[in-house]
Amino acid sequence: MRKQNKRHRKVRKCVEGPNFSGQHLLHHRKTIHDIMKQADLKTEDLVLDIGAGKGALTFPAAERSGRVLAVEYDGRFVEALRRKAAGYSNISIYRQDFLKFFLPKQSFSVVASIPYAITTPIMNKLLWNPGLSCQKGVIVMEKGAAKRFTAASISDPRVLKWRMWFELSFVKKVSREHFGPPPNVDSAILAIRRREQCGIPMKSHKAFSGLAEYALKHPRWPVGAALKGVFTPPQLKHLVKALGIDQQTEICLLSETQWETVCHTMIQHVDPSRWPRAKR
């Protein structure tokens, strides 16, 4: 325990300062091994490491893949990364705010331990537009966020949008003691994999975004009330029959497959003038 505390003090000294935004450095070797096993990287893979820190995941990923793009905002970590990466020809290091980083146009995977403070914006950047090139990922994040993103009940339209095109899986809990400095809460490993098939055409993803934002404005409302402004009463009656539910079922309890049905019904039977428009 004393040795572990000494390591935490050493890491904390490096990260405290104006650029520190809730980043905790993963150092537990077994957890890193588990992440790499879950990632199942191939020699041709392009890997994106977000919030790379000192490279706990950067270098293992580089040894298993074709190329790693390590994005880190803190200049001190960037310098440490560059020194350690001197012998690696397949690591590119970027000192940049990830939310302003241009994602690769070619297919890529994500292997990262991300800052808690911007977990949802990072996920949204990666997954909001299904036309982008993200294919799969293994991300360490705050456990509560991982639970929300994979819950059976979906109340956030952003999460619903992600899950229509990507499978999100809660892999395992990660103890706070596996980081330096330790955060106040436990973390988790979240796995992401692009769905081989999605029932909603790519060209309709904006239409689905508007539908999701409108319908989940009040997640606990019954389906009939939540969709009343989109579908006419006869259309709604037909829809709930196709969904195999009644109009009193809470809208947040619909599955991804049921949401496909809702979207298809809107596109096929509702005049486009009644389609909700997405805010973004």
DRENDO-1510 file (C-alpha; in Angstrom, 1 decimal, always signed):
<recs>
REC; n; res; u; v; w
REC; 1; MET; +0.0; +0.0; +0.0 .
REC; 2; ARG; +2.8; +2.4; +0.8 .
REC; 3; LYS; +4.5; +1.7; -2.5 .
REC; 4; GLN; +1.2; +2.3; -4.3 .
REC; 5; ASN; +0.6; +5.6; -2.5 .
REC; 6; LYS; +4.2; +6.7; -3.5 .
REC; 7; ARG; +3.3; +6.0; -7.1 .
REC; 8; HIS; +0.0; +8.0; -6.7 .
REC; 9; ARG; +1.9; +11.0; -5.2 .
REC; 10; LYS; +4.4; +10.9; -8.1 .
REC; 11; VAL; +1.7; +10.8; -10.8 .
REC; 12; ARG; -0.4; +13.5; -9.0 .
REC; 13; LYS; +2.6; +15.9; -9.0 .
REC; 14; CYS; +2.9; +15.5; -12.7 .
REC; 15; VAL; -0.8; +16.1; -13.5 .
REC; 16; GLU; -2.0; +18.9; -11.2 .
REC; 17; GLY; -2.1; +22.3; -12.8 .
REC; 18; PRO; -4.2; +24.4; -15.1 .
REC; 19; ASN; -4.5; +21.8; -17.9 .
REC; 20; PHE; -5.7; +19.0; -15.6 .
REC; 21; SER; -9.3; +18.2; -16.5 .
REC; 22; GLY; -10.1; +15.1; -14.4 .
REC; 23; GLN; -7.6; +12.7; -16.1 .
REC; 24; HIS; -6.5; +9.8; -14.0 .
REC; 25; LEU; -3.6; +7.7; -15.4 .
REC; 26; LEU; -4.3; +4.0; -15.7 .
REC; 27; HIS; -1.4; +1.9; -14.4 .
REC; 28; HIS; -2.8; -1.5; -13.6 .
REC; 29; ARG; -1.1; -4.1; -15.9 .
REC; 30; LYS; -3.8; -6.7; -15.7 .
REC; 31; THR; -6.4; -4.2; -16.6 .
REC; 32; ILE; -4.3; -2.9; -19.5 .
REC; 33; HIS; -3.9; -6.5; -20.7 .
REC; 34; ASP; -7.7; -7.1; -20.4 .
REC; 35; ILE; -8.3; -3.9; -22.5 .
REC; 36; MET; -6.0; -5.1; -25.2 .
REC; 37; LYS; -7.5; -8.5; -25.3 .
REC; 38; GLN; -11.0; -7.0; -25.6 .
REC; 39; ALA; -9.8; -4.6; -28.4 .
REC; 40; ASP; -8.6; -7.6; -30.5 .
REC; 41; LEU; -6.4; -5.4; -32.6 .
REC; 42; LYS; -5.0; -6.5; -36.0 .
REC; 43; THR; -1.8; -5.5; -37.7 .
REC; 44; GLU; -3.7; -3.4; -40.2 .
REC; 45; ASP; -5.8; -1.5; -37.7 .
REC; 46; LEU; -5.6; +2.3; -37.2 .
REC; 47; VAL; -6.1; +3.1; -33.5 .
REC; 48; LEU; -7.1; +6.3; -31.9 .
REC; 49; ASP; -6.0; +6.8; -28.3 .
REC; 50; ILE; -7.9; +9.7; -26.7 .
REC; 51; GLY; -6.4; +11.4; -23.6 .
REC; 52; ALA; -3.2; +9.3; -24.1 .
REC; 53; GLY; -1.5; +10.5; -20.9 .
REC; 54; LYS; +1.9; +8.9; -20.7 .
REC; 55; GLY; +1.0; +6.1; -23.0 .
REC; 56; ALA; -0.3; +3.3; -20.9 .
REC; 57; LEU; -2.5; +2.2; -23.8 .
REC; 58; THR; -0.6; +3.9; -26.6 .
REC; 59; PHE; +2.4; +1.6; -26.6 .
REC; 60; PRO; +0.6; -1.7; -26.1 .
REC; 61; ALA; -1.8; -0.7; -29.0 .
REC; 62; ALA; +1.2; +0.2; -31.2 .
REC; 63; GLU; +2.7; -3.2; -30.7 .
REC; 64; ARG; -0.5; -4.9; -31.9 .
REC; 65; SER; -1.7; -2.6; -34.7 .
REC; 66; GLY; -0.6; -0.8; -37.8 .
REC; 67; ARG; -0.7; +2.8; -36.5 .
REC; 68; VAL; -1.7; +4.7; -33.4 .
REC; 69; LEU; -2.9; +8.3; -33.3 .
REC; 70; ALA; -2.3; +9.5; -29.7 .
REC; 71; VAL; -4.2; +12.7; -28.8 .
REC; 72; GLU; -3.3; +14.5; -25.6 .
REC; 73; TYR; -3.9; +18.0; -24.4 .
REC; 74; ASP; -1.5; +18.4; -21.5 .
REC; 75; GLY; +2.0; +19.5; -22.8 .
REC; 76; ARG; +3.9; +17.7; -20.1 .
REC; 77; PHE; +2.3; +14.4; -21.0 .
REC; 78; VAL; +3.0; +15.1; -24.7 .
REC; 79; GLU; +6.7; +15.6; -24.0 .
REC; 80; ALA; +6.8; +12.3; -22.1 .
REC; 81; LEU; +5.0; +10.5; -24.9 .
REC; 82; ARG; +7.4; +11.9; -27.5 .
REC; 83; ARG; +10.4; +10.7; -25.6 .
REC; 84; LYS; +9.0; +7.3; -25.1 .
REC; 85; ALA; +7.8; +7.0; -28.7 .
REC; 86; ALA; +11.2; +7.8; -30.2 .
REC; 87; GLY; +11.7; +4.2; -31.2 .
REC; 88; TYR; +8.2; +3.7; -32.6 .
REC; 89; SER; +7.6; +4.6; -36.3 .
REC; 90; ASN; +3.9; +3.8; -36.1 .
REC; 91; ILE; +2.9; +6.3; -33.4 .
REC; 92; SER; +1.7; +9.8; -34.2 .
REC; 93; ILE; +1.3; +12.2; -31.3 .
REC; 94; TYR; -1.0; +15.2; -31.4 .
REC; 95; ARG; -1.2; +17.9; -28.7 .
REC; 96; GLN; -4.8; +19.0; -29.1 .
REC; 97; ASP; -8.2; +19.2; -27.5 .
REC; 98; PHE; -9.8; +16.0; -28.8 .
REC; 99; LEU; -13.2; +17.7; -29.3 .
REC; 100; LYS; -11.4; +19.9; -32.0 .
REC; 101; PHE; -9.5; +17.0; -33.5 .
REC; 102; PHE; -10.4; +15.9; -37.0 .
REC; 103; LEU; -11.3; +12.2; -37.0 .
REC; 104; PRO; -9.6; +10.0; -39.5 .
REC; 105; LYS; -11.4; +9.5; -42.8 .
REC; 106; GLN; -10.3; +5.8; -43.0 .
REC; 107; SER; -11.7; +3.1; -40.8 .
REC; 108; PHE; -10.4; +3.3; -37.2 .
REC; 109; SER; -10.7; +1.7; -33.8 .
REC; 110; VAL; -10.6; +3.5; -30.4 .
REC; 111; VAL; -8.6; +2.3; -27.4 .
REC; 112; ALA; -8.6; +4.9; -24.7 .
REC; 113; SER; -9.0; +5.8; -21.1 .
REC; 114; ILE; -10.9; +9.1; -21.3 .
REC; 115; PRO; -11.3; +12.1; -19.0 .
REC; 116; TYR; -14.6; +11.8; -17.0 .
REC; 117; ALA; -15.4; +15.5; -17.5 .
REC; 118; ILE; -16.0; +15.2; -21.2 .
REC; 119; THR; -17.2; +11.6; -21.5 .
REC; 120; THR; -20.5; +12.3; -23.3 .
REC; 121; PRO; -19.0; +14.8; -25.7 .
REC; 122; ILE; -16.3; +12.4; -26.7 .
REC; 123; MET; -18.8; +9.6; -27.2 .
REC; 124; ASN; -21.0; +11.9; -29.2 .
REC; 125; LYS; -18.1; +13.0; -31.4 .
REC; 126; LEU; -17.3; +9.4; -32.2 .
REC; 127; LEU; -20.8; +7.9; -32.6 .
REC; 128; TRP; -23.3; +10.7; -33.5 .
REC; 129; ASN; -22.8; +10.5; -37.2 .
REC; 130; PRO; -22.9; +6.9; -38.3 .
REC; 131; GLY; -21.3; +7.9; -41.6 .
REC; 132; LEU; -18.0; +8.5; -39.9 .
REC; 133; SER; -15.3; +5.8; -39.9 .
REC; 134; CYS; -15.3; +4.6; -36.3 .
REC; 135; GLN; -15.7; +0.8; -36.4 .
REC; 136; LYS; -15.1; -0.4; -32.9 .
REC; 137; GLY; -13.6; +0.6; -29.6 .
REC; 138; VAL; -12.7; -0.3; -26.0 .
REC; 139; ILE; -13.0; +2.7; -23.7 .
REC; 140; VAL; -12.3; +3.1; -20.0 .
REC; 141; MET; -14.8; +5.6; -18.5 .
REC; 142; GLU; -16.6; +6.4; -15.3 .
REC; 143; LYS; -18.7; +3.4; -14.3 .
REC; 144; GLY; -21.9; +5.4; -13.9 .
REC; 145; ALA; -21.6; +6.7; -17.5 .
REC; 146; ALA; -21.0; +3.1; -18.8 .
REC; 147; LYS; -24.1; +1.9; -17.0 .
REC; 148; ARG; -26.2; +4.7; -18.4 .
REC; 149; PHE; -25.0; +4.1; -22.0 .
REC; 150; THR; -25.9; +0.4; -21.8 .
REC; 151; ALA; -29.1; +0.5; -19.7 .
REC; 152; ALA; -32.2; -1.2; -21.0 .
REC; 153; SER; -34.1; +2.0; -20.5 .
REC; 154; ILE; -32.9; +4.8; -22.9 .
REC; 155; SER; -33.8; +8.3; -21.9 .
REC; 156; ASP; -31.1; +10.3; -23.7 .
REC; 157; PRO; -31.6; +10.8; -27.4 .
REC; 158; ARG; -27.9; +10.9; -28.0 .
REC; 159; VAL; -27.4; +7.5; -26.5 .
REC; 160; LEU; -30.4; +6.1; -28.5 .
REC; 161; LYS; -28.8; +7.5; -31.7 .
REC; 162; TRP; -25.5; +5.8; -30.9 .
REC; 163; ARG; -27.1; +2.5; -30.1 .
REC; 164; MET; -29.0; +2.3; -33.4 .
REC; 165; TRP; -25.7; +2.0; -35.3 .
REC; 166; PHE; -23.3; +0.6; -32.6 .
REC; 167; GLU; -23.5; -2.1; -30.0 .
REC; 168; LEU; -22.5; -0.8; -26.6 .
REC; 169; SER; -21.5; -3.4; -24.0 .
REC; 170; PHE; -20.5; -3.1; -20.3 .
REC; 171; VAL; -17.5; -5.3; -20.1 .
REC; 172; LYS; -16.3; -5.0; -16.4 .
REC; 173; LYS; -15.8; -2.7; -13.5 .
REC; 174; VAL; -12.3; -1.1; -13.0 .
REC; 175; SER; -11.3; -0.3; -9.5 .
REC; 176; ARG; -10.4; +3.3; -8.7 .
REC; 177; GLU; -7.1; +2.0; -7.3 .
REC; 178; HIS; -6.0; +1.1; -10.8 .
REC; 179; PHE; -5.4; +4.7; -11.5 .
REC; 180; GLY; -3.0; +7.4; -10.3 .
REC; 181; PRO; -4.2; +9.6; -8.8 .
REC; 182; PRO; -7.3; +7.5; -7.9 .
REC; 183; PRO; -10.6; +9.1; -8.9 .
REC; 184; ASN; -13.5; +9.3; -6.4 .
REC; 185; VAL; -15.5; +6.7; -8.2 .
REC; 186; ASP; -14.9; +3.4; -10.0 .
REC; 187; SER; -14.5; +3.1; -13.7 .
REC; 188; ALA; -15.6; +0.5; -16.3 .
REC; 189; ILE; -14.6; -0.9; -19.6 .
REC; 190; LEU; -17.1; -0.2; -22.4 .
REC; 191; ALA; -16.9; -2.0; -25.7 .
REC; 192; ILE; -18.2; -0.5; -28.9 .
REC; 193; ARG; -18.8; -2.4; -32.1 .
REC; 194; ARG; -20.5; -1.1; -35.3 .
REC; 195; ARG; -23.6; -3.1; -36.1 .
REC; 196; GLU; -23.3; -5.2; -39.2 .
REC; 197; GLN; -26.8; -4.2; -40.1 .
REC; 198; CYS; -29.0; -1.3; -39.1 .
REC; 199; GLY; -32.6; -1.2; -40.1 .
REC; 200; ILE; -32.4; +2.6; -40.6 .
REC; 201; PRO; -30.8; +3.7; -43.9 .
REC; 202; MET; -27.7; +5.9; -43.4 .
REC; 203; LYS; -29.4; +8.7; -45.4 .
REC; 204; SER; -32.2; +8.8; -42.7 .
REC; 205; HIS; -30.0; +9.3; -39.7 .
REC; 206; LYS; -30.8; +13.0; -39.4 .
REC; 207; ALA; -34.5; +12.2; -39.6 .
REC; 208; PHE; -34.0; +9.7; -36.8 .
REC; 209; SER; -32.1; +12.3; -34.7 .
REC; 210; GLY; -35.1; +14.6; -34.9 .
REC; 211; LEU; -37.5; +11.8; -33.9 .
REC; 212; ALA; -35.3; +10.7; -31.0 .
REC; 213; GLU; -35.0; +14.2; -29.6 .
REC; 214; TYR; -38.7; +14.9; -29.9 .
REC; 215; ALA; -39.9; +11.5; -28.5 .
REC; 216; LEU; -37.5; +11.5; -25.5 .
REC; 217; LYS; -38.2; +15.0; -24.5 .
REC; 218; HIS; -40.2; +13.4; -21.7 .
REC; 219; PRO; -38.7; +9.9; -21.4 .
REC; 220; ARG; -41.3; +8.6; -18.9 .
REC; 221; TRP; -44.2; +9.7; -21.0 .
REC; 222; PRO; -46.4; +6.9; -22.5 .
REC; 223; VAL; -45.7; +6.1; -26.2 .
REC; 224; GLY; -49.0; +7.5; -27.2 .
REC; 225; ALA; -48.4; +10.9; -25.6 .
REC; 226; ALA; -44.7; +11.1; -26.6 .
REC; 227; LEU; -45.5; +10.5; -30.3 .
REC; 228; LYS; -48.8; +12.3; -30.5 .
REC; 229; GLY; -47.4; +15.3; -32.4 .
REC; 230; VAL; -45.8; +13.1; -35.1 .
REC; 231; PHE; -48.4; +10.5; -35.8 .
REC; 232; THR; -52.2; +10.9; -36.4 .
REC; 233; PRO; -54.4; +8.8; -34.1 .
REC; 234; PRO; -55.0; +6.1; -36.7 .
REC; 235; GLN; -51.2; +5.9; -37.5 .
REC; 236; LEU; -50.5; +5.7; -33.8 .
REC; 237; LYS; -52.9; +2.8; -33.4 .
REC; 238; HIS; -51.3; +1.0; -36.2 .
REC; 239; LEU; -47.8; +1.7; -34.8 .
REC; 240; VAL; -48.4; +0.4; -31.3 .
REC; 241; LYS; -49.9; -2.8; -32.8 .
REC; 242; ALA; -46.8; -3.3; -34.9 .
REC; 243; LEU; -44.6; -2.7; -31.8 .
REC; 244; GLY; -46.5; -5.3; -29.8 .
REC; 245; ILE; -47.2; -2.8; -27.0 .
REC; 246; ASP; -50.0; -0.5; -25.7 .
REC; 247; GLN; -50.0; +3.2; -25.8 .
REC; 248; GLN; -49.3; +3.4; -22.1 .
REC; 249; THR; -45.8; +1.8; -22.4 .
REC; 250; GLU; -43.1; +4.4; -21.4 .
REC; 251; ILE; -41.3; +5.6; -24.5 .
REC; 252; CYS; -37.9; +5.1; -22.8 .
REC; 253; LEU; -38.5; +1.3; -22.7 .
REC; 254; LEU; -38.6; +0.8; -26.4 .
REC; 255; SER; -35.8; -1.4; -27.7 .
REC; 256; GLU; -33.5; -0.5; -30.7 .
REC; 257; THR; -35.5; -2.9; -32.9 .
REC; 258; GLN; -38.8; -1.2; -31.9 .
REC; 259; TRP; -37.2; +2.2; -32.6 .
REC; 260; GLU; -36.4; +1.0; -36.1 .
REC; 261; THR; -40.1; +0.3; -36.6 .
REC; 262; VAL; -41.1; +3.7; -35.3 .
REC; 263; CYS; -38.7; +5.4; -37.7 .
REC; 264; HIS; -39.7; +3.3; -40.7 .
REC; 265; THR; -43.4; +4.0; -39.9 .
REC; 266; MET; -42.7; +7.8; -39.8 .
REC; 267; ILE; -40.7; +7.8; -43.0 .
REC; 268; GLN; -43.3; +5.7; -44.9 .
REC; 269; HIS; -46.6; +7.0; -43.6 .
REC; 270; VAL; -46.1; +10.5; -42.1 .
REC; 271; ASP; -45.9; +13.6; -44.2 .
REC; 272; PRO; -42.4; +15.1; -44.0 .
REC; 273; SER; -43.9; +18.4; -42.8 .
REC; 274; ARG; -44.7; +16.6; -39.5 .
REC; 275; TRP; -41.2; +15.1; -39.0 .
REC; 276; PRO; -39.5; +16.6; -36.0 .
REC; 277; ARG; -36.2; +18.4; -36.8 .
REC; 278; ALA; -33.0; +17.8; -35.0 .
REC; 279; LYS; -31.4; +20.7; -33.1 .
REC; 280; ARG; -28.0; +20.0; -34.5 .
</recs>
